Amino acid sequence: CCAFIASVAHVQSTWATEAMNAQHAEWVKANRVDAEAARFVASAAATLKAFYRTEGVALLQLPTVVAGQTPPEAPETFGASTATAVTKVAESSAVVTALLEIQKDILADLAVAKTENEAAWASYRSLASQASQQVAALTSGIASLELIKSHKTKDMLRAKQDRLMKLGLMRSSMVKAQHADPGCTWLLSNFDYRMWARQTETDGLTRAKAVLEGAVW
């Protein structure tokens, strides 16, 4: 049972590690893409700022009119009037602001994703530590049970050998008893007669001794 639980815990830990590594790989990939996007947007905003810092002022300057000459045409970029140029500069400023907001959102998403990834790693490490401790405890328990099993097996073998030895002694005693049975049967069947004969013999010897000592019957 302990071995099965330890095996399941090990498999679950392996699956969790593989899933976490896959998630981290996806985060690294997405983080790289988002970081490149943030850099690209920042570069675009900086380029537009630099462009409109130099070109926008020139577009807003009124053309110089020389007496007796035809006034110069308005720049082709923004149209034929200063009002149009002002509008275009305002629009360009709004574009830069929008790009900066996009960059801000991307950086915020990067920060949130990083925080979530770090939280996921912290949770994974905690679960991995708990699983490792559980597996270690189960492994230690299995080792203890295996040691107890080894001792019990030795005790069982020793007890079996003792039983076999006692069984052999009992069989040997039974064989001896079987061999002695005919004599024992004869002794039992002739016990009363032999006891009578022994008493008679004892009485005769007692009388003979008395006669020798001068007794008269």
Backbone as CSV, one residue per row, in Angstrom:
resi,resn,N_x,N_y,N_z,CA_x,CA_y,CA_z,C_x,C_y,C_z
1,CYS,0.835,-1.199,0.000,0.000,0.000,0.000,0.878,1.261,0.000
2,CYS,1.858,1.280,0.900,2.768,2.438,0.959,3.537,2.595,-0.344
3,ALA,3.957,1.469,-0.916,4.704,1.527,-2.169,3.831,2.083,-3.291
4,PHE,2.556,1.687,-3.312,1.644,2.184,-4.342,1.427,3.684,-4.191
5,ILE,1.203,4.145,-2.947,0.994,5.582,-2.705,2.243,6.367,-3.096
6,ALA,3.417,5.853,-2.738,4.669,6.530,-3.094,4.834,6.594,-4.609
7,SER,4.459,5.506,-5.303,4.558,5.498,-6.765,3.621,6.516,-7.382
8,VAL,2.380,6.601,-6.857,1.414,7.579,-7.370,1.905,8.992,-7.124
9,ALA,2.434,9.248,-5.919,2.943,10.583,-5.600,4.107,10.956,-6.511
10,HIS,4.963,9.990,-6.807,6.106,10.252,-7.699,5.623,10.572,-9.114
11,VAL,4.627,9.816,-9.590,4.082,10.062,-10.939,3.435,11.438,-10.999
12,GLN,2.654,11.784,-9.976,2.010,13.095,-9.944,3.039,14.214,-9.901
13,SER,4.101,14.023,-9.129,5.168,15.027,-9.073,5.837,15.192,-10.434
14,THR,6.035,14.069,-11.133,6.640,14.129,-12.466,5.740,14.874,-13.442
15,TRP,4.435,14.577,-13.389,3.488,15.273,-14.263,3.466,16.771,-13.957
16,ALA,3.459,17.111,-12.668,3.430,18.529,-12.283,4.688,19.244,-12.770
17,THR,5.836,18.572,-12.686,7.087,19.171,-13.146,7.048,19.409,-14.655
18,GLU,6.568,18.404,-15.403,6.476,18.554,-16.855,5.512,19.680,-17.228
19,ALA,4.365,19.742,-16.545,3.382,20.791,-16.840,3.945,22.173,-16.509
20,MET,4.662,22.274,-15.381,5.228,23.563,-14.995,6.319,23.991,-15.967
21,ASN,7.140,23.063,-16.405,8.187,23.401,-17.369,7.579,23.852,-18.693
22,ALA,6.490,23.185,-19.123,5.821,23.586,-20.367,5.213,24.977,-20.224
23,GLN,4.570,25.234,-19.079,3.978,26.555,-18.846,5.058,27.636,-18.813
24,HIS,6.180,27.325,-18.167,7.265,28.308,-18.098,7.842,28.587,-19.481
25,ALA,7.955,27.519,-20.289,8.461,27.709,-21.655,7.525,28.609,-22.458
26,GLU,6.206,28.413,-22.291,5.234,29.276,-22.972,5.355,30.716,-22.487
27,TRP,5.552,30.886,-21.174,5.704,32.233,-20.628,6.952,32.912,-21.166
28,VAL,8.049,32.170,-21.234,9.299,32.733,-21.768,9.094,33.185,-23.210
29,LYS,8.421,32.349,-23.995,8.173,32.687,-25.401,7.295,33.930,-25.506
30,ALA,6.168,33.943,-24.749,5.266,35.096,-24.794,5.942,36.352,-24.254
31,ASN,6.754,36.192,-23.227,7.453,37.338,-22.641,8.427,37.947,-23.646
32,ARG,9.105,37.073,-24.394,10.051,37.567,-25.400,9.317,38.327,-26.501
33,VAL,8.181,37.776,-26.939,7.404,38.443,-27.989,6.879,39.788,-27.500
34,ASP,6.316,39.810,-26.279,5.770,41.059,-25.747,6.864,42.091,-25.508
35,ALA,8.022,41.648,-25.049,9.126,42.584,-24.827,9.596,43.195,-26.141
36,GLU,9.660,42.343,-27.185,10.038,42.871,-28.497,8.996,43.854,-29.000
37,ALA,7.710,43.538,-28.755,6.640,44.450,-29.175,6.745,45.783,-28.441
38,ALA,7.032,45.706,-27.124,7.175,46.944,-26.344,8.338,47.780,-26.867
39,ARG,9.443,47.116,-27.172,10.595,47.851,-27.717,10.270,48.450,-29.086
40,PHE,9.546,47.693,-29.904,9.192,48.194,-31.235,8.284,49.420,-31.127
41,VAL,7.264,49.336,-30.252,6.353,50.464,-30.082,7.089,51.672,-29.533
42,ALA,7.981,51.443,-28.569,8.761,52.551,-28.010,9.644,53.185,-29.078
43,SER,10.246,52.333,-29.910,11.092,52.857,-30.984,10.266,53.666,-31.985
44,ALA,9.063,53.155,-32.305,8.198,53.885,-33.239,7.780,55.230,-32.662
45,ALA,7.428,55.254,-31.382,7.033,56.512,-30.740,8.192,57.494,-30.720
46,ALA,9.395,56.991,-30.403,10.567,57.865,-30.365,10.879,58.416,-31.755
47,THR,10.723,57.565,-32.772,10.985,58.017,-34.149,9.998,59.104,-34.566
48,LEU,8.707,58.872,-34.235,7.702,59.883,-34.565,7.931,61.179,-33.809
49,LYS,8.312,61.062,-32.559,8.607,62.271,-31.777,9.736,63.066,-32.425
50,ALA,10.804,62.361,-32.777,11.948,63.036,-33.382,11.567,63.664,-34.720
51,PHE,10.750,62.922,-35.480,10.348,63.449,-36.786,9.528,64.718,-36.638
52,TYR,8.518,64.671,-35.779,7.640,65.836,-35.639,8.286,66.961,-34.851
53,ARG,9.343,66.631,-34.115,10.071,67.697,-33.427,10.831,68.559,-34.426
54,THR,11.288,67.922,-35.490,12.059,68.664,-36.495,11.182,69.123,-37.661
55,GLU,10.380,68.171,-38.192,9.589,68.496,-39.367,8.309,69.257,-39.027
56,GLY,7.743,69.026,-37.871,6.495,69.680,-37.521,6.624,71.174,-37.385
57,VAL,7.717,71.638,-36.805,7.937,73.082,-36.641,8.050,73.757,-37.995
58,ALA,8.757,73.144,-38.927,8.900,73.719,-40.263,7.564,73.785,-40.984
59,LEU,6.733,72.761,-40.732,5.420,72.760,-41.386,4.517,73.863,-40.854
60,LEU,4.693,74.201,-39.578,3.849,75.234,-38.978,4.300,76.652,-39.293
61,GLN,5.562,76.837,-39.827,6.051,78.181,-40.156,5.315,78.700,-41.405
62,LEU,4.902,79.921,-41.326,4.229,80.541,-42.473,5.231,80.742,-43.604
63,PRO,4.803,80.548,-44.816,5.727,80.764,-45.955,6.070,82.252,-46.109
64,THR,7.279,82.497,-46.512,7.748,83.881,-46.713,7.284,84.380,-48.090
65,VAL,6.612,85.551,-48.073,6.092,86.114,-49.337,6.969,87.295,-49.743
66,VAL,7.513,87.234,-50.914,8.368,88.299,-51.454,7.522,89.152,-52.402
67,ALA,7.639,90.477,-52.197,6.838,91.383,-53.024,7.166,91.207,-54.499
68,GLY,6.133,91.126,-55.264,6.314,91.011,-56.695,6.475,89.578,-57.178
69,GLN,6.490,88.597,-56.231,6.650,87.186,-56.630,5.422,86.386,-56.204
70,THR,5.238,85.291,-56.853,4.111,84.397,-56.503,4.409,83.700,-55.176
71,PRO,3.443,83.704,-54.259,3.674,83.033,-52.965,3.986,81.563,-53.178
72,PRO,4.900,81.011,-52.337,5.228,79.576,-52.465,4.047,78.706,-52.087
73,GLU,4.035,77.539,-52.661,2.953,76.604,-52.360,3.156,75.982,-50.975
74,ALA,2.054,75.553,-50.395,2.130,74.895,-49.083,2.813,73.532,-49.222
75,PRO,3.419,73.036,-48.194,4.070,71.719,-48.264,3.074,70.651,-48.674
76,GLU,3.541,69.751,-49.538,2.661,68.718,-50.055,2.258,67.702,-48.993
77,THR,3.060,67.582,-47.917,2.800,66.544,-46.908,1.467,66.719,-46.241
78,PHE,1.142,68.002,-45.847,-0.067,68.223,-45.067,-1.106,69.056,-45.792
79,GLY,-0.934,69.337,-46.945,-1.945,70.110,-47.647,-1.478,71.516,-47.940
80,ALA,-2.427,72.403,-48.240,-2.074,73.728,-48.727,-2.232,74.816,-47.702
81,SER,-2.603,74.539,-46.488,-2.834,75.621,-45.522,-2.180,75.318,-44.197
82,THR,-1.931,76.398,-43.443,-1.323,76.252,-42.115,-2.269,75.535,-41.176
83,ALA,-3.577,75.767,-41.311,-4.563,75.093,-40.463,-4.480,73.583,-40.645
84,THR,-4.293,73.172,-41.884,-4.141,71.733,-42.148,-2.891,71.192,-41.496
85,ALA,-1.803,71.942,-41.541,-0.551,71.519,-40.911,-0.721,71.382,-39.414
86,VAL,-1.435,72.352,-38.810,-1.673,72.286,-37.355,-2.455,71.028,-37.020
87,THR,-3.468,70.753,-37.841,-4.282,69.550,-37.610,-3.443,68.295,-37.696
88,LYS,-2.575,68.241,-38.712,-1.744,67.058,-38.886,-0.773,66.886,-37.728
89,VAL,-0.209,67.992,-37.231,0.713,67.903,-36.096,-0.020,67.412,-34.863
90,ALA,-1.255,67.907,-34.671,-2.050,67.456,-33.528,-2.352,65.963,-33.651
91,GLU,-2.683,65.551,-34.884,-2.958,64.130,-35.089,-1.717,63.283,-34.825
92,SER,-0.570,63.771,-35.255,0.670,63.031,-35.029,0.970,62.924,-33.550
93,SER,0.681,63.977,-32.786,0.880,63.939,-31.338,-0.033,62.897,-30.704
94,ALA,-1.277,62.820,-31.220,-2.205,61.814,-30.709,-1.711,60.401,-31.020
95,VAL,-1.106,60.221,-32.184,-0.557,58.914,-32.553,0.567,58.515,-31.610
96,VAL,1.453,59.465,-31.316,2.559,59.188,-30.393,2.020,58.822,-29.018
97,THR,1.008,59.600,-28.572,0.398,59.306,-27.266,-0.221,57.912,-27.252
98,ALA,-0.900,57.550,-28.340,-1.503,56.215,-28.425,-0.437,55.119,-28.391
99,LEU,0.676,55.362,-29.091,1.765,54.386,-29.075,2.340,54.226,-27.677
100,LEU,2.490,55.332,-26.978,3.014,55.266,-25.611,2.049,54.534,-24.686
101,GLU,0.748,54.722,-24.918,-0.246,54.003,-24.119,-0.185,52.500,-24.411
102,ILE,-0.001,52.183,-25.687,0.134,50.763,-26.057,1.352,50.151,-25.379
103,GLN,2.469,50.906,-25.421,3.681,50.428,-24.755,3.431,50.242,-23.259
104,LYS,2.733,51.174,-22.656,2.416,51.086,-21.230,1.589,49.837,-20.935
105,ASP,0.590,49.566,-21.780,-0.248,48.385,-21.593,0.570,47.098,-21.736
106,ILE,1.446,47.092,-22.736,2.279,45.899,-22.946,3.185,45.660,-21.743
107,LEU,3.809,46.740,-21.244,4.674,46.599,-20.075,3.883,46.149,-18.848
108,ALA,2.655,46.667,-18.715,1.810,46.233,-17.594,1.476,44.747,-17.710
109,ASP,1.158,44.311,-18.948,0.880,42.894,-19.166,2.106,42.044,-18.858
110,LEU,3.271,42.541,-19.234,4.507,41.819,-18.926,4.701,41.675,-17.421
111,ALA,4.448,42.751,-16.683,4.601,42.711,-15.224,3.622,41.729,-14.594
112,VAL,2.349,41.762,-15.072,1.339,40.845,-14.538,1.715,39.394,-14.848
113,ALA,2.143,39.148,-16.088,2.525,37.785,-16.476,3.716,37.301,-15.660
114,LYS,4.675,38.199,-15.411,5.835,37.826,-14.614,5.421,37.485,-13.189
115,THR,4.529,38.308,-12.612,4.045,38.046,-11.253,3.313,36.714,-11.183
116,GLU,2.458,36.458,-12.170,1.718,35.188,-12.197,2.667,34.007,-12.368
117,ASN,3.684,34.169,-13.194,4.654,33.087,-13.392,5.424,32.803,-12.110
118,GLU,5.841,33.880,-11.422,6.554,33.702,-10.158,5.656,33.047,-9.110
119,ALA,4.360,33.445,-9.077,3.421,32.826,-8.145,3.224,31.347,-8.467
120,ALA,3.155,31.043,-9.767,2.999,29.645,-10.184,4.211,28.816,-9.770
121,TRP,5.400,29.391,-9.933,6.620,28.683,-9.527,6.649,28.481,-8.016
122,ALA,6.229,29.500,-7.260,6.201,29.374,-5.803,5.235,28.270,-5.374
123,SER,4.051,28.249,-6.011,3.076,27.200,-5.699,3.608,25.827,-6.082
124,TYR,4.262,25.753,-7.243,4.824,24.473,-7.688,5.908,23.988,-6.725
125,ARG,6.792,24.913,-6.308,7.863,24.514,-5.383,7.285,24.021,-4.057
126,SER,6.225,24.683,-3.588,5.592,24.250,-2.343,4.993,22.853,-2.492
127,LEU,4.261,22.647,-3.592,3.674,21.331,-3.829,4.741,20.266,-4.042
128,ALA,5.802,20.640,-4.770,6.891,19.684,-5.020,7.582,19.309,-3.712
129,SER,7.765,20.315,-2.831,8.381,20.041,-1.537,7.506,19.110,-0.704
130,GLN,6.200,19.377,-0.696,5.288,18.509,0.051,5.294,17.092,-0.515
131,ALA,5.264,16.992,-1.844,5.283,15.667,-2.477,6.588,14.934,-2.172
132,SER,7.697,15.696,-2.193,8.990,15.084,-1.905,9.038,14.577,-0.469
133,GLN,8.510,15.382,0.462,8.474,14.960,1.856,7.578,13.735,2.034
134,GLN,6.442,13.724,1.326,5.545,12.581,1.419,6.208,11.319,0.879
135,VAL,6.861,11.452,-0.271,7.553,10.298,-0.851,8.667,9.818,0.069
136,ALA,9.414,10.785,0.666,10.497,10.410,1.578,9.938,9.673,2.797
137,ALA,8.818,10.191,3.347,8.212,9.534,4.507,7.727,8.132,4.158
138,LEU,7.083,8.008,2.993,6.598,6.696,2.564,7.756,5.735,2.289
139,THR,8.819,6.267,1.688,9.990,5.423,1.423,10.614,4.936,2.715
140,SER,10.708,5.852,3.706,11.231,5.463,5.015,10.335,4.420,5.667
141,GLY,9.007,4.639,5.547,8.079,3.657,6.101,8.207,2.299,5.433
142,ILE,8.385,2.320,4.117,8.564,1.060,3.379,9.828,0.345,3.842
143,ALA,10.912,1.118,4.040,12.166,0.516,4.504,11.985,-0.117,5.882
144,SER,11.263,0.597,6.766,11.017,0.049,8.110,10.195,-1.228,8.028
145,LEU,9.153,-1.209,7.197,8.317,-2.395,7.047,9.092,-3.560,6.430
146,GLU,9.967,-3.243,5.478,10.784,-4.298,4.878,11.723,-4.911,5.921
147,LEU,12.271,-4.060,6.806,13.141,-4.570,7.869,12.354,-5.466,8.828
148,ILE,11.149,-5.001,9.209,10.297,-5.815,10.081,9.934,-7.138,9.394
149,LYS,9.611,-7.059,8.109,9.279,-8.264,7.358,10.450,-9.238,7.342
150,SER,11.667,-8.692,7.170,12.857,-9.545,7.158,13.026,-10.262,8.494
151,HIS,12.853,-9.503,9.603,12.982,-10.109,10.931,11.902,-11.171,11.150
152,LYS,10.665,-10.840,10.757,9.573,-11.792,10.935,9.796,-13.053,10.100
153,THR,10.339,-12.875,8.902,10.621,-14.034,8.051,11.671,-14.934,8.687
154,LYS,12.723,-14.301,9.249,13.757,-15.091,9.933,13.173,-15.827,11.134
155,ASP,12.314,-15.119,11.913,11.689,-15.762,13.067,10.807,-16.932,12.620
156,MET,10.080,-16.749,11.517,9.213,-17.805,11.014,10.024,-19.024,10.574
157,LEU,11.138,-18.770,9.875,11.987,-19.879,9.439,12.600,-20.600,10.630
158,ARG,13.014,-19.825,11.652,13.585,-20.428,12.846,12.551,-21.285,13.578
159,ALA,11.308,-20.739,13.679,10.248,-21.503,14.336,9.904,-22.755,13.543
160,LYS,9.936,-22.657,12.229,9.656,-23.829,11.402,10.721,-24.898,11.593
161,GLN,11.987,-24.455,11.651,13.074,-25.410,11.874,12.943,-26.082,13.241
162,ASP,12.542,-25.293,14.255,12.345,-25.865,15.593,11.218,-26.894,15.581
163,ARG,10.132,-26.588,14.890,9.019,-27.527,14.814,9.433,-28.816,14.108
164,LEU,10.204,-28.631,13.019,10.668,-29.822,12.304,11.580,-30.673,13.185
165,MET,12.456,-30.014,13.957,13.354,-30.753,14.840,12.555,-31.503,15.916
166,LYS,11.569,-30.819,16.520,10.740,-31.456,17.547,9.912,-32.590,16.948
167,LEU,9.438,-32.381,15.706,8.694,-33.436,15.042,9.576,-34.662,14.830
168,GLY,10.839,-34.428,14.449,11.770,-35.545,14.279,12.007,-36.289,15.583
169,LEU,12.186,-35.506,16.685,12.384,-36.148,17.995,11.149,-36.943,18.400
170,MET,9.970,-36.393,18.130,8.741,-37.091,18.489,8.599,-38.374,17.686
171,ARG,8.930,-38.320,16.420,8.845,-39.523,15.605,9.837,-40.576,16.083
172,SER,11.041,-40.107,16.447,12.038,-41.048,16.964,11.549,-41.711,18.253
173,SER,10.913,-40.879,19.117,10.384,-41.441,20.367,9.255,-42.429,20.087
174,MET,8.432,-42.116,19.110,7.345,-43.019,18.759,7.883,-44.338,18.207
175,VAL,8.951,-44.282,17.424,9.549,-45.513,16.890,10.088,-46.366,18.035
176,LYS,10.761,-45.701,18.980,11.289,-46.439,20.142,10.158,-47.068,20.949
177,ALA,9.061,-46.289,21.107,7.923,-46.830,21.861,7.306,-48.015,21.144
178,GLN,7.228,-47.923,19.804,6.675,-49.039,19.038,7.553,-50.277,19.158
179,HIS,8.897,-50.052,19.168,9.816,-51.189,19.307,9.720,-51.796,20.702
180,ALA,9.468,-50.961,21.692,9.378,-51.464,23.072,7.993,-51.981,23.408
181,ASP,7.041,-51.835,22.549,5.655,-52.218,22.846,5.482,-53.701,23.152
182,PRO,6.101,-54.612,22.403,5.902,-56.050,22.741,6.332,-56.379,24.166
183,GLY,7.512,-55.894,24.564,7.980,-56.155,25.927,7.081,-55.531,26.971
184,CYS,6.621,-54.295,26.695,5.737,-53.608,27.637,4.420,-54.359,27.774
185,THR,3.917,-54.893,26.647,2.675,-55.652,26.688,2.840,-56.916,27.535
186,TRP,3.979,-57.597,27.397,4.248,-58.817,28.186,4.328,-58.502,29.660
187,LEU,5.016,-57.397,29.994,5.147,-57.002,31.394,3.796,-56.695,32.014
188,LEU,2.956,-55.994,31.266,1.643,-55.638,31.788,0.758,-56.870,31.972
189,SER,0.806,-57.783,30.997,-0.043,-58.980,31.081,0.411,-59.956,32.172
190,ASN,1.698,-59.959,32.538,2.233,-60.873,33.559,2.587,-60.166,34.858
191,PHE,2.123,-58.953,35.038,2.515,-58.173,36.222,2.009,-58.817,37.517
192,ASP,0.733,-59.215,37.519,0.152,-59.782,38.741,0.853,-61.090,39.132
193,TYR,1.078,-61.944,38.143,1.749,-63.212,38.421,3.166,-62.987,38.909
194,ARG,3.885,-62.118,38.256,5.261,-61.844,38.654,5.309,-61.237,40.060
195,MET,4.319,-60.354,40.371,4.306,-59.779,41.716,4.061,-60.869,42.770
196,TRP,3.119,-61.820,42.450,2.848,-62.934,43.386,4.079,-63.800,43.569
197,ALA,4.758,-64.120,42.456,5.947,-64.955,42.516,7.051,-64.266,43.304
198,ARG,7.199,-62.961,43.124,8.243,-62.236,43.847,7.935,-62.215,45.349
199,GLN,6.684,-62.037,45.705,6.318,-62.057,47.128,6.552,-63.438,47.747
200,THR,6.182,-64.473,46.971,6.402,-65.858,47.458,7.884,-66.114,47.673
201,GLU,8.686,-65.706,46.729,10.143,-65.886,46.829,10.684,-65.144,48.032
202,THR,10.155,-63.915,48.249,10.607,-63.120,49.382,10.241,-63.806,50.700
203,ASP,9.037,-64.344,50.790,8.617,-65.034,51.998,9.489,-66.277,52.265
204,GLY,9.816,-67.043,51.197,10.660,-68.231,51.352,12.036,-67.861,51.856
205,LEU,12.599,-66.837,51.303,13.928,-66.420,51.737,13.909,-65.935,53.184
206,THR,12.816,-65.260,53.546,12.702,-64.782,54.922,12.629,-65.955,55.905
207,ARG,11.853,-66.993,55.580,11.745,-68.171,56.437,13.065,-68.927,56.504
208,ALA,13.729,-69.049,55.378,15.017,-69.745,55.359,16.022,-69.034,56.248
209,LYS,16.038,-67.778,56.236,16.944,-67.001,57.079,16.615,-67.208,58.560
210,ALA,15.320,-67.238,58.826,14.901,-67.423,60.207,15.317,-68.817,60.737
211,VAL,15.148,-69.843,59.879,15.555,-71.215,60.245,17.034,-71.256,60.545
212,LEU,17.808,-70.634,59.687,19.249,-70.611,59.896,19.626,-69.942,61.203
213,GLU,18.774,-69.025,61.616,19.065,-68.300,62.857,18.488,-69.018,64.081
214,GLY,17.833,-70.246,63.858,17.342,-71.079,64.984,15.880,-70.977,65.208
215,ALA,15.161,-70.372,64.279,13.737,-70.297,64.491,13.078,-71.638,64.251
216,VAL,11.991,-71.888,64.927,11.269,-73.133,64.772,9.869,-72.815,64.241
217,TRP,9.489,-73.529,63.212,8.156,-73.291,62.604,7.212,-74.411,63.063
